[in-house]
Amino acid sequence: MSQPENNDPPNRVRLVAYSDSESDAETDDDVPEPEPATGPDTQPQPPPPETENELAQIVIRLQEKYIHEYENLETRQDDMARQLEDWKGAIEDRLRMELKILEALVKVSRRLLPP
């Protein structure tokens, strides 16, 4: 069985290209440019340091900031390691208890089975 041939071109979405001249004609010269975005991610930049002493102070402040951040991360990491050890200990205790229960069940089942 052959299917009927369709010579019609497939339906396609037609894309419209707008030229630069059309978009330029639509803009008004009276419209002010939008202000740059401001928010938590876009902070105003401080002026560059004027002397070597100012630059040294900036470097020292950055070093202190990074040392503080490193110490905080190290403390958090130590706390998490301690929590992990506690969790592992609790899991091992549970496994030992379950093993004892299973051993007791096996002993009871052996006594109940006829020889």
N, CA and C atoms as a LAMMPS dump frame, in Angstrom:
ITEM: TIMESTEP
0
ITEM: NUMBER OF ATOMS
345
ITEM: BOX BOUNDS ff ff ff
-5.0000000000000000e+02 5.0000000000000000e+02
-5.0000000000000000e+02 5.0000000000000000e+02
-5.0000000000000000e+02 5.0000000000000000e+02
ITEM: ATOMS id mol type element x y z
1 1 1 N 0.829 -1.178 0
2 1 2 C 0 0 0
3 1 3 C 0.865 1.229 0
4 2 1 N 0.606 2.062 -0.906
5 2 2 C 1.379 3.295 -0.967
6 2 3 C 0.555 4.43 -0.386
7 3 1 N 1.277 5.335 0.245
8 3 2 C 0.601 6.489 0.835
9 3 3 C 0.49 7.569 -0.219
10 4 1 N -0.565 8.364 -0.135
11 4 2 C -0.708 9.428 -1.129
12 4 3 C 0.408 10.44 -0.965
13 5 1 N 0.906 10.889 -2.095
14 5 2 C 1.983 11.871 -2.071
15 5 3 C 1.403 13.251 -1.822
16 6 1 N 2.097 13.997 -0.979
17 6 2 C 1.666 15.351 -0.664
18 6 3 C 2.743 16.291 -1.168
19 7 1 N 2.438 17.076 -2.169
20 7 2 C 3.412 17.992 -2.756
21 7 3 C 3.407 19.354 -2.088
22 8 1 N 2.545 19.552 -1.096
23 8 2 C 2.499 20.844 -0.412
24 8 3 C 3.73 20.984 0.475
25 9 1 N 4.292 22.184 0.537
26 9 2 C 5.437 22.385 1.433
27 9 3 C 4.961 22.27 2.89
28 10 1 N 5.837 21.824 3.772
29 10 2 C 5.442 21.695 5.177
30 10 3 C 5.16 23.069 5.78
31 11 1 N 4.247 23.099 6.725
32 11 2 C 3.927 24.361 7.4
33 11 3 C 5.097 24.737 8.292
34 12 1 N 5.596 25.916 8.118
35 12 2 C 6.719 26.397 8.918
36 12 3 C 6.379 27.758 9.486
37 13 1 N 6.935 28.028 10.628
38 13 2 C 6.744 29.333 11.236
39 13 3 C 7.615 30.32 10.495
40 14 1 N 7.05 31.43 10.147
41 14 2 C 7.794 32.449 9.415
42 14 3 C 8.456 33.38 10.42
43 15 1 N 9.765 33.515 10.317
44 15 2 C 10.504 34.408 11.195
45 15 3 C 10.559 35.788 10.575
46 16 1 N 10.377 36.79 11.415
47 16 2 C 10.39 38.167 10.931
48 16 3 C 11.679 38.805 11.41
49 17 1 N 12.434 39.378 10.494
50 17 2 C 13.673 40.064 10.847
51 17 3 C 13.414 41.559 10.854
52 18 1 N 13.729 42.181 11.982
53 18 2 C 13.571 43.626 12.084
54 18 3 C 14.923 44.269 11.806
55 19 1 N 14.911 45.306 11.024
56 19 2 C 16.172 45.972 10.7
57 19 3 C 16.509 46.985 11.783
58 20 1 N 17.763 47.383 11.805
59 20 2 C 18.205 48.374 12.781
60 20 3 C 17.507 49.704 12.574
61 21 1 N 17.209 50.032 11.34
62 21 2 C 16.579 51.325 11.074
63 21 3 C 15.192 51.391 11.7
64 22 1 N 14.476 50.282 11.732
65 22 2 C 13.151 50.28 12.35
66 22 3 C 13.258 50.485 13.855
67 23 1 N 14.231 49.823 14.483
68 23 2 C 14.341 49.969 15.933
69 23 3 C 14.865 51.353 16.295
70 24 1 N 15.714 51.945 15.447
71 24 2 C 16.204 53.296 15.71
72 24 3 C 15.081 54.307 15.583
73 25 1 N 14.177 54.088 14.669
74 25 2 C 13.088 55.034 14.459
75 25 3 C 12.122 55.01 15.628
76 26 1 N 12.032 53.885 16.319
77 26 2 C 11.087 53.768 17.417
78 26 3 C 11.6 54.403 18.697
79 27 1 N 12.899 54.543 18.869
80 27 2 C 13.43 55.089 20.111
81 27 3 C 13.366 56.598 20.091
82 28 1 N 13.063 57.162 21.257
83 28 2 C 13.03 58.618 21.4
84 28 3 C 14.339 59.071 22.015
85 29 1 N 14.765 60.268 21.612
86 29 2 C 15.983 60.825 22.187
87 29 3 C 15.728 61.368 23.586
88 30 1 N 14.459 61.603 23.94
89 30 2 C 14.122 62.168 25.241
90 30 3 C 14.112 61.115 26.351
91 31 1 N 14.107 59.857 25.989
92 31 2 C 14.044 58.794 26.986
93 31 3 C 15.431 58.63 27.606
94 32 1 N 15.529 58.767 28.937
95 32 2 C 16.848 58.615 29.57
96 32 3 C 17.281 57.151 29.582
97 33 1 N 18.578 56.961 29.592
98 33 2 C 19.133 55.614 29.659
99 33 3 C 18.802 55.019 31.033
100 34 1 N 18.497 53.743 31.095
101 34 2 C 18.218 53.144 32.402
102 34 3 C 19.481 53.128 33.254
103 35 1 N 19.27 53.307 34.571
104 35 2 C 20.409 53.301 35.485
105 35 3 C 20.915 51.869 35.643
106 36 1 N 22.194 51.716 35.91
107 36 2 C 22.719 50.362 36.089
108 36 3 C 22.04 49.685 37.276
109 37 1 N 21.93 48.374 37.183
110 37 2 C 21.251 47.61 38.228
111 37 3 C 22.022 47.706 39.53
112 38 1 N 21.28 47.808 40.608
113 38 2 C 21.894 47.806 41.925
114 38 3 C 21.233 46.72 42.741
115 39 1 N 21.979 46.134 43.614
116 39 2 C 21.457 45.065 44.449
117 39 3 C 22.59 44.433 45.223
118 40 1 N 22.328 43.302 45.841
119 40 2 C 23.372 42.677 46.656
120 40 3 C 24.571 42.211 45.842
121 41 1 N 24.343 41.882 44.559
122 41 2 C 25.451 41.4 43.729
123 41 3 C 26.224 42.539 43.072
124 42 1 N 25.607 43.686 42.956
125 42 2 C 26.254 44.814 42.29
126 42 3 C 26.517 45.892 43.328
127 43 1 N 27.705 45.874 43.884
128 43 2 C 28.075 46.85 44.898
129 43 3 C 28.904 47.947 44.249
130 44 1 N 28.742 49.183 44.719
131 44 2 C 29.562 50.257 44.151
132 44 3 C 31.03 50.023 44.485
133 45 1 N 31.867 50.314 43.538
134 45 2 C 33.298 50.091 43.717
135 45 3 C 33.919 51.279 44.447
136 46 1 N 34.756 51.008 45.454
137 46 2 C 35.427 52.112 46.14
138 46 3 C 36.495 52.708 45.229
139 47 1 N 36.872 53.938 45.495
140 47 2 C 37.92 54.543 44.663
141 47 3 C 39.237 53.796 44.859
142 48 1 N 40.077 53.782 43.838
143 48 2 C 41.356 53.074 43.966
144 48 3 C 42.239 53.753 45.013
145 49 1 N 43.118 52.976 45.667
146 49 2 C 43.991 53.57 46.684
147 49 3 C 44.959 54.563 46.048
148 50 1 N 45.222 55.618 46.801
149 50 2 C 46.104 56.664 46.266
150 50 3 C 47.549 56.492 46.717
151 51 1 N 47.751 55.837 47.843
152 51 2 C 49.121 55.673 48.335
153 51 3 C 49.395 54.197 48.597
154 52 1 N 50.681 53.889 48.762
155 52 2 C 51.064 52.509 49.058
156 52 3 C 50.549 52.088 50.429
157 53 1 N 50.475 53.041 51.37
158 53 2 C 49.987 52.737 52.705
159 53 3 C 48.521 52.3 52.651
160 54 1 N 47.716 52.992 51.849
161 54 2 C 46.31 52.609 51.699
162 54 3 C 46.202 51.216 51.086
163 55 1 N 47.028 50.949 50.094
164 55 2 C 47.026 49.633 49.457
165 55 3 C 47.419 48.55 50.464
166 56 1 N 48.423 48.829 51.278
167 56 2 C 48.854 47.863 52.29
168 56 3 C 47.737 47.612 53.3
169 57 1 N 47.023 48.662 53.694
170 57 2 C 45.911 48.491 54.638
171 57 3 C 44.805 47.629 54.03
172 58 1 N 44.538 47.832 52.751
173 58 2 C 43.517 47.026 52.07
174 58 3 C 43.94 45.563 52.051
175 59 1 N 45.207 45.314 51.736
176 59 2 C 45.714 43.938 51.686
177 59 3 C 45.621 43.292 53.064
178 60 1 N 45.983 44.027 54.104
179 60 2 C 45.928 43.488 55.463
180 60 3 C 44.489 43.167 55.852
181 61 1 N 43.547 44.069 55.523
182 61 2 C 42.131 43.808 55.837
183 61 3 C 41.625 42.572 55.098
184 62 1 N 42.018 42.435 53.835
185 62 2 C 41.599 41.258 53.067
186 62 3 C 42.177 39.979 53.667
187 63 1 N 43.461 40.042 54.067
188 63 2 C 44.076 38.868 54.685
189 63 3 C 43.349 38.492 55.974
190 64 1 N 43.02 39.493 56.801
191 64 2 C 42.301 39.221 58.049
192 64 3 C 40.928 38.624 57.76
193 65 1 N 40.266 39.159 56.746
194 65 2 C 38.941 38.652 56.373
195 65 3 C 39.04 37.193 55.938
196 66 1 N 40.006 36.873 55.088
197 66 2 C 40.149 35.51 54.591
198 66 3 C 40.594 34.553 55.693
199 67 1 N 41.434 35.019 56.612
200 67 2 C 41.838 34.181 57.743
201 67 3 C 40.614 33.857 58.596
202 68 1 N 39.773 34.868 58.843
203 68 2 C 38.553 34.66 59.627
204 68 3 C 37.629 33.664 58.923
205 69 1 N 37.452 33.819 57.618
206 69 2 C 36.612 32.89 56.854
207 69 3 C 37.189 31.475 56.905
208 70 1 N 38.502 31.355 56.78
209 70 2 C 39.155 30.044 56.831
210 70 3 C 38.935 29.384 58.19
211 71 1 N 39.081 30.173 59.263
212 71 2 C 38.876 29.623 60.601
213 71 3 C 37.432 29.166 60.784
214 72 1 N 36.478 29.945 60.266
215 72 2 C 35.069 29.546 60.35
216 72 3 C 34.829 28.241 59.601
217 73 1 N 35.39 28.139 58.399
218 73 2 C 35.232 26.909 57.62
219 73 3 C 35.877 25.72 58.327
220 74 1 N 37.037 25.937 58.904
221 74 2 C 37.73 24.866 59.611
222 74 3 C 36.916 24.405 60.821
223 75 1 N 36.318 25.35 61.548
224 75 2 C 35.479 25.007 62.695
225 75 3 C 34.267 24.199 62.253
226 76 1 N 33.619 24.652 61.181
227 76 2 C 32.457 23.921 60.661
228 76 3 C 32.845 22.517 60.221
229 77 1 N 34.001 22.408 59.582
230 77 2 C 34.469 21.105 59.116
231 77 3 C 34.735 20.172 60.301
232 78 1 N 35.348 20.703 61.362
233 78 2 C 35.604 19.895 62.554
234 78 3 C 34.292 19.452 63.2
235 79 1 N 33.314 20.363 63.278
236 79 2 C 32.007 20.015 63.842
237 79 3 C 31.342 18.914 63.027
238 80 1 N 31.407 19.045 61.717
239 80 2 C 30.792 18.03 60.857
240 80 3 C 31.508 16.69 60.993
241 81 1 N 32.827 16.704 61.133
242 81 2 C 33.58 15.46 61.31
243 81 3 C 33.179 14.794 62.624
244 82 1 N 33.007 15.61 63.684
245 82 2 C 32.571 15.07 64.968
246 82 3 C 31.17 14.464 64.857
247 83 1 N 30.267 15.165 64.184
248 83 2 C 28.909 14.652 63.993
249 83 3 C 28.931 13.346 63.201
250 84 1 N 29.788 13.283 62.195
251 84 2 C 29.894 12.07 61.387
252 84 3 C 30.385 10.897 62.234
253 85 1 N 31.369 11.134 63.084
254 85 2 C 31.872 10.071 63.959
255 85 3 C 30.779 9.612 64.918
256 86 1 N 30.011 10.553 65.484
257 86 2 C 28.905 10.186 66.371
258 86 3 C 27.88 9.342 65.624
259 87 1 N 27.56 9.752 64.415
260 87 2 C 26.577 9.036 63.599
261 87 3 C 27.075 7.629 63.28
262 88 1 N 28.35 7.526 62.899
263 88 2 C 28.918 6.212 62.595
264 88 3 C 28.891 5.313 63.828
265 89 1 N 29.198 5.865 65.001
266 89 2 C 29.153 5.086 66.238
267 89 3 C 27.745 4.584 66.527
268 90 1 N 26.745 5.451 66.328
269 90 2 C 25.353 5.047 66.565
270 90 3 C 24.94 3.943 65.595
271 91 1 N 25.34 4.056 64.348
272 91 2 C 25.004 3.037 63.346
273 91 3 C 25.669 1.711 63.701
274 92 1 N 26.94 1.748 64.108
275 92 2 C 27.637 0.518 64.477
276 92 3 C 26.989 -0.14 65.692
277 93 1 N 26.547 0.668 66.673
278 93 2 C 25.853 0.115 67.837
279 93 3 C 24.555 -0.572 67.416
280 94 1 N 23.821 0.068 66.523
281 94 2 C 22.575 -0.531 66.035
282 94 3 C 22.839 -1.842 65.307
283 95 1 N 23.886 -1.852 64.478
284 95 2 C 24.214 -3.078 63.744
285 95 3 C 24.599 -4.209 64.699
286 96 1 N 25.373 -3.894 65.75
287 96 2 C 25.744 -4.912 66.735
288 96 3 C 24.499 -5.465 67.432
289 97 1 N 23.567 -4.567 67.785
290 97 2 C 22.344 -4.995 68.441
291 97 3 C 21.519 -5.893 67.508
292 98 1 N 21.407 -5.514 66.247
293 98 2 C 20.652 -6.323 65.287
294 98 3 C 21.322 -7.679 65.074
295 99 1 N 22.648 -7.708 65.067
296 99 2 C 23.369 -8.972 64.921
297 99 3 C 23.08 -9.898 66.099
298 100 1 N 23.071 -9.35 67.326
299 100 2 C 22.759 -10.159 68.507
300 100 3 C 21.337 -10.703 68.43
301 101 1 N 20.399 -9.87 67.976
302 101 2 C 19.008 -10.316 67.841
303 101 3 C 18.914 -11.443 66.823
304 102 1 N 19.585 -11.288 65.688
305 102 2 C 19.552 -12.338 64.664
306 102 3 C 20.186 -13.631 65.166
307 103 1 N 21.296 -13.535 65.898
308 103 2 C 21.929 -14.731 66.462
309 103 3 C 20.987 -15.427 67.435
310 104 1 N 20.289 -14.649 68.255
311 104 2 C 19.34 -15.237 69.207
312 104 3 C 18.197 -15.922 68.466
313 105 1 N 17.712 -15.311 67.39
314 105 2 C 16.635 -15.926 66.608
315 105 3 C 17.086 -17.238 65.981
316 106 1 N 18.312 -17.287 65.501
317 106 2 C 18.836 -18.516 64.899
318 106 3 C 18.923 -19.612 65.961
319 107 1 N 19.394 -19.275 67.167
320 107 2 C 19.492 -20.266 68.244
321 107 3 C 18.11 -20.802 68.61
322 108 1 N 17.132 -19.907 68.717
323 108 2 C 15.772 -20.326 69.061
324 108 3 C 15.202 -21.208 67.964
325 109 1 N 15.414 -20.839 66.712
326 109 2 C 14.864 -21.634 65.608
327 109 3 C 15.525 -23.005 65.533
328 110 1 N 16.784 -23.13 65.901
329 110 2 C 17.465 -24.432 65.897
330 110 3 C 16.88 -25.338 66.977
331 111 1 N 16.528 -24.746 68.125
332 111 2 C 15.95 -25.548 69.204
333 111 3 C 14.547 -26.018 68.843
334 112 1 N 13.837 -25.217 68.065
335 112 2 C 12.467 -25.565 67.711
336 112 3 C 12.399 -26.606 66.605
337 113 1 N 13.402 -26.678 65.776
338 113 2 C 13.401 -27.65 64.679
339 113 3 C 13.733 -29.034 65.22
340 114 1 N 13.027 -30.052 64.742
341 114 2 C 13.361 -31.414 65.201
342 114 3 C 14.7 -31.858 64.617
343 115 1 N 15.452 -32.657 65.374
344 115 2 C 16.769 -33.114 64.883
345 115 3 C 16.706 -34.092 63.758
